[in-house]
Amino acid sequence: MRKTFLALLLAASVTPAMAQEKTFDLKISHWVPASHPLQKSLEDWAAAVEKDSGGTIKSKVFPAQQLGKAFDHYDMARDGIADVTYVNPGYQPGRFPIIGAGEMPFLMSDAKGGSMGLDEWYRKYAEKEMKDVKFCLAFVHSPSSFHSRTKKIVVPEDIKGMKIRPAHATMANFVTSLGGTNVQSSAPEVRDIIERGVADAVTFPWGSLLLFGIDKVTKYDMEAPLYTTTFAFVINKDKYNAMSDKQKKAIDNNCNTEAAGRVGEHWGKMEDAGIAKIKAESSHEVYKLTPEQIALWKKASEPLVKTWGEGVKKTGVDPDPAMADLRAALKKHNALAE
């Protein structure tokens, strides 16, 4: 009887713990090639979560749109098609207006600090703007610019009449305001649309230009910190809520501003290294802008902040203090462009 009692007592003490620590196998989805630095960042993220969870949260990374198209990745996390996804909010104009602040031209100077500043700032808005998912972190790539097949783009007037694939909604608005035509496509499709003449130019970061083979179909490259693109890692809410407190803590430990900085820094180094590689290609002409030309671009981009603010007001957020707070966060992390 005593042995039976002790056995029952032991079972009662361990069963809840065992039930709590159910093992999870997460599907992590992204849409760039497996050779992209994002692949390793997600693998490192998964390894850190597995370690912090005591091995109860395991993951597999699915690159290159294996689980779904680039434009669908937010909804894929919402609907449980994948458990963790990589999202470009600017792929869906008007849906995530607040985080679009990070897309403003001449705002950020650095991928790591820019990622930390953006993430730190956006946390107070993410629960409202991305309420269908568990927000993990936000980040940016290095400041980037125009790459053209047909002609040098030097001043804003050069955009008139051109067909350009923009990186996101803000750059799309910019192109339109300057008399250009937007050609929508995800990053993996860019080389094809330029090669076929559907687009004349693209806004794209340097290292990725090589990774996607876009350097094979472009010739003229503006070397100026014109824009950045905002990204996010998001998680299926039901999957997160089904986890134990310890498992949730393992996720939360890797969904923070420091983690955002690591992702941004790793990606940024790859993009920055691409500049010298493009310059070394005899088929390319890389050119800088004069201070006067940069002033023209800055002047031409000013209405974008107003357009962003109008979209943000519809969410109930006051855009002026929100932008001031973002700039302060970027300055704190030494990534505010001069």
Secondary structure by P-SEA (a helix, b strand, c coil): caaaaaaaaaaaacaaaaaaacbbbbbbbbccccccaaaaaaaaaaaaaaaaacccccccccccccccccccaaaaaaacccccccccccccccccccccccccccccccaaaaaaaaaaaacccccccccccccccccccccccccccccccccccccccbbbbcccaaaaaaaaaabbbbbbbcccaaaaaaaacccccccccaaaaaaaccccccccccccccbbbbbbccccaaaaaaccaaaaaaaaaaccaaaaaaaaaaaaaaaaaaaaaaaacccbbbbbbcaaaaaaaaaaacaaaaaaaaaaaaacccaaaaaaaaaaaaaaaccccc
